[in-house]
Amino acid sequence: MNMSKIKRVLSTLLVILKTLLAYPAGRLCYGGKHIWLVEERPNQAQDNGYHFFKYLNTCRPDRRCYYAITKDSPKYQTVADLGDVVPYGSFRNWMLLFGCEAILTTHIWSTVPIDIWRFKEFILKHRPKAQKLVFLQHGVLYADIPSLYSERTGADLFICSAKPEYDYVMEHYHYKRNEVVFTGLARYDALHDFTVKKQILIMPTWRTWLQNLGDGLKDSKYFRQWNQVITDSEFLKAAKNAGYCILFYPHPNMQRYRDCFVSKDESLIIADEYKYEIQTLLKESALLITDFSSVFFDFAYMRKPMLFFHFDKDRYAIEHYQKGYFDHERDGFGKVAYTARELVADFEEILAQGVTLSEEYSRRIDRFFPMYDQKNCERICQAVEHLF
């Protein structure tokens, strides 16, 4: 047996031992205390988990809750200033995982601490019956994602934020009627008060086939197409003449490749995820350019214009997320381009129109989001409480 295999075996045995210790310790220390454990991406605090945690500590101080975040996260102290924090992956995190009354997460599988990731499905599916798993969602769901079906997640409550989304999940994701609720996303409560700058935000999503490319990313169509856009002289000139700056924000899963994208124009910034908060960028930007990222729903919720770049539409629908109920051409909130030249032309056109949302796209948004208020967190809280 080689050394690497020995290390893996020892690591597995250590995880099993820690799990066996954390389960009884967690049940003993936290069981019956009605504690809620809230989380999102382990090193972040800007998604629905953070906004819901903030709501609980501000409006429901009677509700005891913890937020799991990595100790080295730049947002650790920000969250700690709001309420109780537990270092993600720590033994105490494990104890809370097994002893809390409810686990509320934006990323269903990141619920499990790093060290016991390999046991994620087993642990979640064999949690105590009294313990509830709530999927706060990361964004509006509009594709068909089998990994989020009821039989895969075992979630007791699935949060939806749009009527078409709710109907689709109810019909295709195999949940019972009382397991899916139409409440709105927690972070949408903060999208009613904002000031817009002369800023263009480019925020593409990632691709499953790009995860481990390393330096090979530059040979991918994904890189070539987006790099062509952000280095296009006509695109940059049009923005500059209209007085706009441009911020290109790679998806969190693509941030490690950020240095592959190089801006030679001072008006275009390649954003570091630790220096910018996504919701702040969405709120202050006048126009969003994206591909399939669900952040466009946040932008639509604020009734702001957007453009889409679908250069790999067919492959994306096969290898990344399968198509669901939403068609960008039929149901979307902005023009769809399939080549970089088309996108630049659409960009110049929307600049000439004053960067405004057309009446047709506005009507589509109103139909998609019939519920528009600042009570999303309140509704989510009530829905979770109804589980007990």
N, C-alpha and C positions, 0 to 999 in steps of 0.2 A: 504494500500500500504506500503510494507516494505521499509526500508531505502535505500537498494541497488537499488531498482527499482526507487525510487525517484531521486537518484543520476544519474541514466542512463537517465531518462527523462530530468532532468535539463541540463545534459551534451549535450544531443541532441538539446535542445532548444538553448543552448549557441552556438553550432556549426552552427545552422541555422542562428542565429543572426550575427555571425562573417562572415559567407558566404555572407549574404545579404549586409553587410558593405564592405567586401573585393571586391566584384564584381564591384560596381560603382567606388570605390576608385582606383582599379587597372586599369580600363578602362580610368579613368580620368588622372591618373599619368603616365601610361606607354603605353596606346593605341596610335598607330600611330608612335611610336618611333623605330619600327623595332628591338625590343629586342628579343634575343634568350635565353631561360632558359634551362640549361644543368644539368643533374643529373644522378646518378646511385643509388647504395644502399645508404641510407641516411647518414650512418656514415663512408663511405669509399670514397677513391679517388684513384683508381688504375685500373679502368675498361675503357671501350670505352668512357664513358662520360668524364672522366678526360683527356684522351689523346686527345679527340676532342677539349675540352676546352683549353687545352695547345696549340694545333695547332692554334686555332682561335686567341688567345692572342699573339702568336709568329709570325704567318704568315699572319693573317688577322686582324690587330689591328683596321681596319675600321669597323669591324663587332662587334657591341655592344652586349655583352652577360654576363649572370650571372650563377654562379654555386651554386646549393642548397646542403648544407651539414650541419649536426647537429653541433651545436656550441661546443659540448664537444668532437668532433672527434679529434683524434691525428693528422689527416691530414688537419684540418681546416686552420691552418696558411700556410701550404704548398700551398694550393689552393689560399688562399688570396694573397700570394706573386706573383701569376700569373696574377690575375685579380679580377673582382668584384665577391664577395661572398655574398650569402644571407643565414641566418640560416634556415635550413630545419624545416618546421612546424611553422615558425614565421608568424605574420600578413603580413609582407612585402612579404614573400614567397607566401602567398595567393594572394596578390595583383598582383605579377608578374605572377602567374599562370593564372589569369584572363586577364591580360593586355598585356602579351608578344605576339610577332608575331609567335613564334614557340617554342614548348616544345620538347626537345630532350632527350630521356631517354633510359637507358639500361634495365630497368625493368618497363614494361609498366604500371603496377598498382601502383608502388611506386611514380609515377608522382604526385599523390595527397598527400598533407601534412598529417601527422599522424592524426590530429584532425578531418579531414573530410574524413577519409578512407571509412567510411560506405556509402558515397555518390559518390564513385569513378566513377562508370560506368555512373551515371546520369550526373555528372559534365563534364566528358570527352566527352560524346556523345552530350551534349547540349552546348558545347563551341561555341563561335562565328565562323561562317563559314570561316572567313578570317584567323583564328588561325589554325596553322598546328601542327599535332602531328607526331613526327618522332621516330621510334623505332630503336635505334642504335644497339640493340641486346647485350646480355650478352656473347654469344659464338656462335659457329657454330651450327645451328639447324639441327638435324638429326633424331629426333623423331616426331611423330604426336602429336601435342599439341593443342587441340581444343580451349583452352583459348586464343590462339594467332591468331585465325581465324579473318578475316576482320570484321565480324559482332560483334565480341566480343571486339576488340580493337578500332575500328574506326580509325586506324592509316592512315595517309595520305602518309606515306613513310615507307617502310619496307626494312632495310639494309641487304644485303646478302654478304657473303664473299667467297663462293665456287660455282662453276657452278652446281654441282648436287643439292646443297641446293636451289639455285635460281630456278632451274627447278621444284623442288618438291613444293616449296612455291607457285609458279605460278599455278601449277596444282591442288593443294589440299587445299590451304588456302583462296581461294575465293577473292583474291585481283585483282584489275584491272592491266593491264600491266604497266601503268605509276606509279603505287603505289609500285612497287617492283624494286629495283635496285641492280645490282651486282657491288659493289664498293670495297669490302674488309673491314675488321673490322678496326676501328680507331687504336686500340692498336697494330695491326700488323705492323704498321710503325716503331715501336720500337723493332721489333724482328729480325733486320738485323745486329745488332752489339752486340755481347755478347762473354763472356769468360766462358768456362766450367770448373767447379771444379769436384773433385772426390766425387760427392754427388749424392745419390739416393733419389728421391722425391716420396713419397707415398701420393697420393691425391685422396681419394674416394669421390664420391658425396653423397648426402643424400637420404633419402627415406621418402615419405609422411606418411607412417605408423609409423614412429619413432618420430614424432614431439613432442608428449606429454607423452612420456614414463617415463621421469624422471629417478629415480633409476632403473626402470624396463628395461632400455636399456641393462644392463648387461645380461639379460635373452634372448636377441634377437639374432637371427642367425647372423645379421649384426655385432654386437659386437664380438661374439665368433669367427667368421671367420677372421675378421681383427686383432683381438687381438692375434689369433693363429699365424698369419703371423709375426707380429712385435715382438713376443716373441719367435719365432722359433729359436732354438739354431743353426741349420744348416744354416739358412738364415743369421743370424747375423755373424756367423763364416765366411761364404763365403764372405760377404761384407768386414769384417775386414781384412781378409787375402789378399783381392785385394786392400786394402787401401782406401775403400769408407766409408763415413759416411752416415747415413740414417736420413731423416727428414719426419716425419709423420704429415701431415697437414689435420685435419678434415675440412670438408666443413663449410662455415660460419653458416649454419643452425644447424650444429652439434658441433660448438665450445663450447656451454654451457655444453656439455658432455665431454669436453676434459679431465677432471680429471679422467674420468672412465678408460682411457687408461693410463697405467703406464709402463714406460720403466725402466728396471733394467740394461740396458746396456748403458754405457756412449757414445757409438757411435751412439745411436738412440735418436733423439729429438722429443718430442711431441710439435708441433708448436702452439704458441699463435698467432691468426690472427693480433693482434695489434703490434706484434714484427717483423713480416715478411710481405714483399710485394709479392703477388702471382707472378707477372710478373718477378720480380727479381729471385725468386726461380726457375721458369720455364727456365729462360735464363741461369742460372748458373749450373743447374743440368744436369748430364750426362745421366740419365735414369729416366723415369717416370713409376710408377706402379699405375694404377687406375682401376676403374670398368667401369662406364658409363659416368663419368664426361667429359664434352665437352672441358676441358682444354687440352685433348690429341690432339685436332686439333692445338692448339698453338704450342705444342711440335712437331707435324708433320710438321708444317709450317717452323720450324727451322731445319728440316731434322735430327731429333734425335730419337734414339730408345726408345721403350716403351713396356710394358707388361700389360695384362688385366686379371682381376680376376672377373669372372661372376658366383659366387656361387649361386646367386638368380635370374638368368636371366629370368626365366618364370614369377615369381611373379612381378619383376620389370616392365616387359612389360605389365602386366595387371593392376597393382595398382599405378604405378608411371607415366611413359610415355609410350604411345603405340608405337610400332615399326613403323619406317618410312621407308625411302629409303635406309638406311645404314645398312649393315650386317657386323658385326665385323669379322666373319670368311671369308666372301667373299670379302669384301671391305677394311677391317681394315689394320692397319699399324704396328701390332705386334701380337705375339702369345696370344691366349686366354686360360686361365686355369679355371677349374671349381671346383677345390679343392685346399686347401692350399698346399698340397704336390706337386701337379702339378705346382703351381706357384713357389715354391721354386726350383723345378727342372728346370723350364724355366729360372729362375734367375741365377742359377749356369751355365746353358748353355750359356746365353748371356754374362756372365762374362768371360767365357772361350774363347768366340769369340772376346773379346776386346771391348765390349759394343759399337757395331757399328750397323748401319742400313743396312739391307740386300738390295740387288738390287731390289728384287720384291717389297718390301715395299716402296722403293724410287720411283719406277715407279708409284705405286698407288698414292703416294702423289703428284707427278708431274701432274697426270691426275686430281686430286681433286682440286689442286690449280694452275690452268693455269696462273693466274695473280700473279706475285711475284715482288713487288716493294715497294717503300716508298711513294706512292701517294694515299693511302687509304683515309686519312683525306681530302685531296684536292678534291677527287672525291665525297666524302660525302657532303662536303660544296657546291660544284657545284650542286649536286642533290637537296639539300634543297633550294638553291636559285632559282632553276627552278620551285619550287612550287608557286612562287609569280610572 
